[in-house]
Amino acid sequence: MYTYWLNFSRLSLRFIHICNYLCIALLIVDNTSIQYIIALLPQ
């Protein structure tokens, strides 16, 4: 039972890490795409 919870917590931690990376990647893409769109807009 204890090892099960240990594995579960490790998995959830990894999942949280993946979510954090995805959020950061989305933010970076968002910023660059916004800048790109602004650059494309006629001044």
C-alpha angles and dihedrals in degrees: 000000000000093000089049091057090044091055091044093052090047090051093048090049090053089048091052090050091051091049091050091050090048092050092049091047091049091050092050092047090046093053094046094045091049090050089047092051091047089050090050093050115097108256 
